[in-house]
Amino acid sequence: MSIITYCTKLCEQACCKIPPCAYVFGWYYQSVIEKEIALCQMTAHDRVLCIGGGATPFSACLFAAKTGAQVTVIDKESSVIAQATKFVKLMHLEDHVTVLHQNGLDVCPTHFSVIHLAMQVAPLDRIKDYLHGSMASTARLIVRQPKTRVKHHYSVLEESEYARATAAVAHSGKMIAASILFIKHIQQEYLA
């Protein structure tokens, strides 16, 4: 287990056991989520799939809270599902966020308009290719790219794959370098 994975698990446990921690750690994701919402033009009318939510699915909860969208968050680790469900209730979002135990390679993405991949999703290339090939033609797929100094801790795409993106937004002061947007059929509003 990498040091980043270990620290993430400790933070998740603290957030689940000590509610004020959840709000403090949530600030870490605020600007990232706001930029991702703008990047893919997410609205309350979207059906969002978040892959790799872990025990504290901050991204899924913040997407739902900020847009009113219905969000399904999945994780392949069965051990985090009960905690993630409690976390969603702690955030008072159980009417907007559904937590499921599922692998990103097994999910049917066709009825989701936005798909979001957490940075710790692995194997990222296989999951991204599967989803991009199976998702609806107008769906938007967001992939987080780690900063160079930490990318050896994550499954990452080849640089040439990031270059094929529709659009991207950079992040500062975080381990996340950028959020990358992939769309099968580019719509005019994303080119403006």
N, C-alpha and C positions, 0 to 999 in steps of 0.2 A: 504494500500500500504506500503510495507516494505521500509526502508531507502535506501536499495540497489536499488530497483526498481525506487524510486524517484530520486536518484542521477543519475542513468543510463538515465532516461528520460531527465534530465537537460543537461547532456553531449551530448545526441543525438540532442537536440534542438540547442545547441551551435554549434555543428559540421555542422548542416544544414544551420544555419544562418551566420556563420563566417567560410569561407573556410579554413583559416590557422589552425583552431582548429581541423579540420578533419585529417590533416596531423600529428599534434601533438598527438592526441589520437590514431591514427593509429599505432604509435610506440609501444603502449601497447600490441598490438596483433602480432607484427612482429615475435618474437621468437616462440610464440605459433603456429602460422600458419606454419612457417618453419619446426617445429618439426612434426606437423600433416601431412604436405605434405610428409615428409620422412617416417613417420609411415605407411601411406597407399600407398606409392609409387605413388602419384598422378602425372599425366602427362597431356600434351595438348590433349591427346586422350580420356581422361575421360570426362564423363558427370556427373556433380556434382549437388547434391541437398542439399541446406542449409535450414534447418528448424529453424525458430525463428530469422529472420534477423533484426527485429525491424526497426526503422527509419533510422538507419545508419548501413547497412549490411557490416561491416568491413571484417568479415571472408570471405564472398562471394567475395567481391572485391579483397581481397588479394590473395585468391585462383586463381582467374582469372588472376590477374596481374603477379603473380609469376610462373604460369604454362602454361597459355594460354588456359586452359580448358574452356569449355562452362559451365556456372553456372546458375542454377535456384534457386532463393531464395524465400521462402514463409514465410508468417506470417499470423496468424489467426486474428490479429487486423486490421480491415479495415482502421482505423485512421492513420496508419503508412505507408501505401502503396504509397501514393503520395510523401511523404517525402523521402521514400527509393528510389523511382524512380529518384527523383531529385539528391539524394546523388550519385547514380550510375553514372549519367551524370556528376556531379561535378568531379568525379574520372576518367572521360573519358573512362568508361568501358561499355557503353551501347551496344556495339557489342558483348560483352562476358557475360554480366550478365542480366538476366531477372528477374523482380520482379513480384510476383503474390500474390493475396489475397487467401489463402487456409489454411486449418487446416492440421496438420501432420497426423491426423487419416483419412483424406479423399484423400490424394495424392496417385497416383499410382506410386510406386517406381521402377517398373520393368525395365525401360529403363535408369536408372541411375547406374553408376558404383561405385560412391562414394556418400554416404549420411552422412551429418554432422548435429548433433543436438547441438544447442546452449545450454548453461547452464540454461537459463531461460525457456526452453521448459517444459510444463506441460500438462497433467500428463506424466512424463517421462517414467515410466514403461510401460504404455499402448502404447505409441507412439513407443518406442523402440521395444516392442514385435510385434506390428503390422508390422513395417517396416522390422524387421529381418525375420518374417515369409513370407512376400510378396516380398522382394527384390530378384533380380537375384542371382543365386547360387554363383557367384564369386564376387558379389558386396561387398564393404567394408563400414562398418558403424562405424562412429566415434562419441563417446559420451564424453562430457566434465564432469569431476567430480570436484565438488567444494572442496575447502579446508575445513577441519573440523570446523574451527571457523566461517564459513559463511554458512555451508550446511543447517542450519535450515531455510534459506531464499529461498531455492530452492526445487524443486521436485527432489528427488534422487533415484537411484536404491538401492536395498538391497546390502549389501557388498558381499553376495554370488554371486550375478549377475555380479558384477565387476570382481570377481575371475574367471568367466567363459570366460573372454575375450581372444582373440587370442594374443594380445600384448598391450602394453601401454607405454606411455612416460610421465615422470614427468615434471612439470613446477615449477620454483622457483620465488618468489617475486610477485606472482599474486594471485588473488582469485581462480584461476583454479589450482587444485592440479595435475590433470593428464588428458590426452586425452587417451581414451580407445578405442581399435579397436576390432570390432566383424566381423568375416567372417563366412558365413555358411559352406563353403567347403574350408578348409585351403589349400593354395597353397604352394608349397615347398619354394618359395622365402621369405615368411613371417616367416619361421622357422629358417632361417640362422642368 
